[in-house]
Amino acid sequence: MQAPDDLTQVGYVAGAYGIAGAIRVTPFSTDADALMNVKTWWLDKPGLRSVTVRTAKMHGGDVVATLVGMAGRDAAEALKGAAVQVSRAEFPALEEDEYYWSDLIGMDVVNLQGEALGKVIDMMSNGPQSILRIEPVPEQDSKEKAPERLVPFVDQFVKHVELKANKITLDWGLDY
């Protein structure tokens, strides 16, 4: 099977679970929607290949999954560290004003005054909310690199997300 062009990493194999060949996957999202709903995953160990998910359930903060054709703890343990990817086209649909982190990374960020704040280089979570990691626009004639901005992804600060325009508008000053 040919790998889709839109593969997106949604987690990684943290190790084996039990003795029957189940794997424990640490998801990159708290609800693990893609892992729980998509039946074809792509693993990059030993090489990029598709696997069919027989069962998947949440266990603590991880997903415990059984894969078709995998038996025994040793086979599951051999996958430890493998990236788990799924086709972006198979992601579950989101409600209005919900976004996948992978869609936000790389977007340009401006404030309400139209001043460029930088580009989203990563997302992280502090528990209650997601955090935008913004690499600032380099200042002209400055040899020092400005520190990154960490902005909570909450309505108080995030005013508009325009996926087609690749732009996020924040209520955030240049001097914050």
C-alpha positions, -999 to +999 in steps of 0.1 A: +000+000+000+013+035-010+017+059+019-006+089+017+010+123+011-009+139+040+005+117+069+005+135+102+022+122+133-004+119+161+017+101+187+044+075+193+046+039+206+057+041+243+060+004+246+042-029+250+011-034+271+005-068+287+018-101+272-006-106+243+010-080+219-009-048+226+010-015+223+008+016+244+007+048+224+013+083+238-009+107+218-001+143+210-037+154+219-056+149+251-086+133+235-067+111+210-096+114+185-075+104+155-060+074+172-093+062+185-113+066+152-089+058+124-084+021+116-052+024+095-021+038+112+013+042+097+043+032+118+079+041+109+096+012+125+114-008+111+103+011+079+072+031+070+043+007+068+006+006+074-010-014+102-047-022+108-060-014+143-081-042+158-090-023+191-080+010+207-090+023+241-079+050+264-059+039+294-048+067+316-034+093+292-023+067+267-041+046+240-038+009+243-042-008+209-041-042+194-029-045+158-040-071+133-012-097+128+008-087+160+011-113+187+033-114+217+050-089+239+084-091+221+067-079+188+050-051+206+082-040+224+101-039+191+079-010+181+089+011+210+097+047+198+079+043+165+061+074+152+023+068+148+009+086+118-025+088+102-038+104+070-050+139+076-080+132+054-091+106+080-091+129+110-125+133+126-144+164+117-142+192+143-168+216+157-168+252+147-139+271+163-119+239+170-086+233+153-060+205+151-026+216+163-010+205+130-032+230+112-020+259+133+017+252+131+033+274+105+006+301+105+015+337+106+005+356+137-005+393+139-021+415+165-052+436+163-031+465+151-019+445+122+017+442+135+035+409+128+042+389+159+058+359+142+050+324+131+036+295+151+065+270+154+049+245+178+020+239+202+021+227+238-004+221+266-002+232+302-032+212+311-062+236+310-054+250+276-032+248+246-003+273+242+010+288+209+048+289+206+055+318+184+089+326+169+090+364+166+098+383+135+135+392+135+140+429+142+159+448+116+194+459+126+193+437+157+219+410+162+200+395+192+174+370+186+141+380+203+127+354+227+098+333+216+063+342+226+041+318+245+004+327+242-025+308+256-049+296+229-080+310+246-107+334+234-093+363+255-062+364+233-071+346+201-095+368+181-095+352+146-081+320+130-082+321+092-070+287+079-072+297+042-053+329+048-028+311+070-032+338+097-040+341+134-050+374+149-043+380+186-051+406+212-014+408+221+010+437+221+045+437+206+059+445+240+043+415+259 
